[in-house]
Amino acid sequence: MDINLTAKTIANGICIISLRGDIGAETVGDFKTKIDGIINSSIKKYIMDFQEVSYLNSIGVGVVAAALKKVKKFQGNIKLINVSPAVQELFEMTRLTKVFEIYDTEEDAVKSYDTN
């Protein structure tokens, strides 16, 4: 299965990246290329939506962490939403729940940017 990403910027300058597919050994390279193509210095606020991701391997987690590092260089942030229990467990095992803010809904993540 391919990994598909769509990016849309909403009115308050937040870019929402919606992921669709499994992020495993066969798709992680494509995932990294697509994420790198979306992230740029003119956007500081990102929300990554995992609603349609049922599988994420540790290399995929590394790509997400690298994307955050890149965004932080521009004084930006990436927040995660709609993370499945399996993906949440992977973020917990890698202790990345201390690095990423994870929200249940897009609305909650957007509101969190308004308060920062």
N, C-alpha and C positions, 0 to 999 in steps of 0.2 A: 504494500500500500504506500502511496506517495504521501508526503507531508505538504499540506497547503497552508499558506499564511495569507491573511488579508489584513491590511492596515487601513484604518480610517482615523482622521483627526476630527475630534469633536470641538464644539465652540470654544471651550476654555483652554485650547492648546494641548489637550491630552491625546496622544496617539494610542488607539486600542488595536492591539495585534491579536487577531483570532487565529488559533491554531486548529488544524483538523488533520487527524491521522495518528498513527503510532510513530513515536520517535525512538527508533532502535538502530541497530548496526547498519541496516541498509538505507536509512533515511537521514541519519544524523549529519552527514556531510551537506546534503541539500538544505537541511534545517539551518545549519550554520551560515551557509551562503545567503539564504533568504533573510535571516535575522540581520546579518551584517549589511545587507542592502537596504534595510528599513531604517536602522538606527543612524541618526546623523546629529551633528552638533546644533542644529537649529531647533530641535525638539528636546525638551528636558523632562517631560512627563510621559511615561509609558504605562500601559496596563496590558499585561499578557493574559489572555483568556484561554484557559485549558479545558473548556467545556467539552470539546470534541476530541480530546486526547485521552485514550484509554491506557496507553502504555508509554512510559518514558524510561529510558535506561540511564545509567550513571553518566555516560558520555553526553547524553542530551542534557542532563542536569548541569554538566560542566559548560555546555554551550550557553545555557541560560545564565549561569554565574558569570561567564566571560562577557556576555551582553551587558549585564549590570555593571561590571567593572568599566566597560567602555563608556556607558552612559554617565557613570559617576565622574569620569574625567571631564565631562561637560557640566558638572554640578547638577546632574539629573538623577532620576530614580526610575525603577521598574517595580510595579506592584503586580501581584498575581491574583487571579480570580478563578472561580469555578474549578478548583483543583480536586480531582477525585481522591478517595481515600488511599488508593495505592500510590498515586503520585505524591500525595501529602506525606505518606510514610517514608518515601525516598528522600524528600526534602528534610524530614526529621532525622533520618539516619545519617545524613551528611551534614547535619547541624545548620543547614541553610535557612531554617525557619528563624534563626537569629539574625539573618542578613536580609531576607525578603519579608515584606509585609504581605500577608495572604488574607484575602477577603472573600466572603461568600458571593457577593454580587458586584456588578459593575458600578451600581449606584453608591455602594459603600466605599469602593476604592476611589471614585471621583470625589466624593465628599471628603475623604482623607487628604486629598491634595488641596482642597479648599482651606483646610485647617492648618496646613504646613506653611 
